Amino acid sequence: MPRPVVEGFKVAFDERPWVVVFDDTQGKDRITQYVPQGSTSENWTEMITERSFPGLQATATPEQEMAAARKLAEEQCSKVDWAVVGQEPGSVRYVATFGGCEETRPPNEVGRFIMSDLAIYQVTYRSKKAELSGAEKKSWADILARAHYEDVVGEER
C-alpha cells in the first residue's frame, strides 16, 4: 500500500549557521522561523520564515497570495514600497520596504510564494536594518529563488 505523500520545503540560507526559534502548526498550516546562530526569537536583526498552507493551491495562486500579503502590509504600514523581482509558473518573488509600522513588521522583506500540487508555501527573509542595499536584496532574492519543495515521505501521488 502506498504511503501518503508529505512535502517538505527546502531553502539553503547563506553560509552562516541558522537555528530554528519557532515551529508551530495551526490546523494544517505550519510556520517555522530561523535566525542566525546567536540571535533569539526576541532579539534578532534577521529572520527567515517558512509558511506552508496545504490545500490552498486548490483555491488560490501565488500571485493572489502575494497580493493579499501586500494588502495586509498596506493596512498596517503608512509606507509600502513593493516590487515583483521574479515570476515563473507557480512562483513569484518580491522585495518590499515598510515604514510607519515598526512595532508590527521590520522595514525590509524579500519573499517568495511557490505552489506545489499539495500546498502554497511562503518563504521570507526579513531584516531590521534601516536599509538593505540593492546587492543584499538581489542576493536574498536569488537564495529564495533556489528554495523548493520535495516529497519527504511517500511513493506516488
C-alpha positions in Angstrom: 0.0 0.0 0.0 1.5 3.4 -1.0 2.3 5.7 1.9 0.7 9.2 1.7 2.9 12.0 0.3 4.2 14.6 2.7 6.1 17.6 1.3 8.9 19.4 2.9 10.1 22.9 1.9 13.8 23.3 1.5 15.8 26.5 1.3 19.5 26.8 1.7 20.3 30.0 3.5 23.6 31.9 3.3 26.8 30.4 4.7 26.1 31.3 8.3 24.5 28.8 10.7 20.8 29.4 11.2 18.7 27.9 14.0 15.0 27.3 14.5 13.5 29.6 17.1 9.8 28.9 16.4 8.0 26.0 14.8 4.2 25.6 15.1 1.3 24.0 13.3 -2.1 25.6 13.4 -4.6 23.3 11.8 -2.9 22.2 8.6 -0.8 25.3 8.3 2.8 25.4 9.5 5.2 28.2 10.4 8.9 27.8 11.1 11.2 30.7 11.9 15.0 30.8 11.7 17.6 33.3 12.9 21.4 33.4 12.7 23.0 31.4 15.4 23.5 33.7 18.5 20.2 35.5 17.9 16.9 34.7 19.6 13.2 35.0 18.7 13.1 38.1 20.9 16.5 39.6 19.9 17.1 39.3 16.2 18.1 41.6 13.3 17.5 39.0 10.5 14.9 36.2 10.3 13.7 33.7 7.7 10.2 32.5 8.0 8.7 29.5 6.1 5.0 29.1 6.0 3.0 26.2 4.4 -0.7 26.3 3.5 -1.7 22.8 2.5 -4.8 22.7 0.2 -4.6 26.4 -0.6 -3.3 25.7 -4.1 -6.8 24.4 -5.0 -8.3 27.9 -4.5 -5.5 30.5 -4.9 -2.4 31.2 -6.8 1.0 32.5 -5.5 0.2 35.9 -7.2 -3.1 36.1 -5.3 -1.4 35.3 -2.0 1.3 37.9 -2.7 -1.4 40.5 -3.4 -3.1 39.6 -0.1 0.2 39.9 1.8 0.8 43.3 0.1 -2.7 44.5 1.0 -2.2 43.5 4.7 1.1 45.4 4.7 -0.6 48.5 3.3 -3.2 48.3 6.0 -0.5 48.0 8.7 2.0 50.5 7.4 1.8 54.1 6.3 4.5 53.5 3.6 4.9 50.4 1.5 7.3 50.0 -1.5 6.7 46.6 -3.1 8.2 45.3 -6.3 8.0 41.9 -8.1 11.5 40.8 -8.9 10.9 37.4 -10.4 8.0 35.3 -11.7 7.9 31.8 -13.1 4.9 29.4 -13.4 3.7 28.7 -9.9 6.1 31.1 -8.2 6.5 34.8 -7.6 9.3 36.7 -5.8 9.2 40.2 -4.4 11.1 42.8 -2.4 9.4 45.2 0.0 10.2 48.0 2.4 7.9 49.3 5.0 7.6 52.5 7.1 5.3 53.6 9.9 4.7 50.1 11.3 7.9 49.3 13.2 6.0 47.6 16.0 4.4 45.1 13.7 7.0 44.5 10.9 10.6 45.1 10.2 11.5 47.6 7.5 12.8 45.1 4.9 11.4 41.9 3.4 12.4 39.7 0.5 9.9 36.9 -0.2 8.6 34.2 -2.4 5.4 32.4 -2.8 5.6 29.0 -4.5 2.9 26.5 -5.4 3.1 22.7 -5.4 0.5 20.0 -6.0 -0.3 19.9 -2.3 0.2 23.5 -0.9 1.3 27.1 -1.3 4.5 28.0 0.5 5.7 31.4 1.5 9.4 32.0 2.5 10.5 35.4 3.6 13.8 37.0 4.6 13.2 39.9 7.0 15.8 42.4 8.2 15.6 45.1 10.9 18.4 47.0 9.2 17.3 50.6 8.3 18.1 49.8 4.7 19.2 46.8 2.6 21.5 47.5 -0.4 20.4 46.5 -3.8 23.1 43.8 -3.7 21.7 42.4 -0.5 18.1 42.4 -1.9 19.4 40.6 -5.0 21.4 38.1 -3.0 18.3 37.1 -0.9 16.0 37.1 -3.9 18.5 34.7 -5.6 18.7 32.5 -2.4 14.9 32.3 -2.3 14.7 31.5 -6.0 16.5 28.3 -5.2 14.0 27.3 -2.5 12.0 24.3 -3.5 9.6 21.6 -2.0 10.2 17.9 -2.2 8.5 14.7 -1.1 9.8 13.6 2.2 7.5 10.5 2.6 5.6 8.6 0.0 5.8 6.8 -3.2 3.2 8.2 -5.6 0.7 11.0 -5.6 
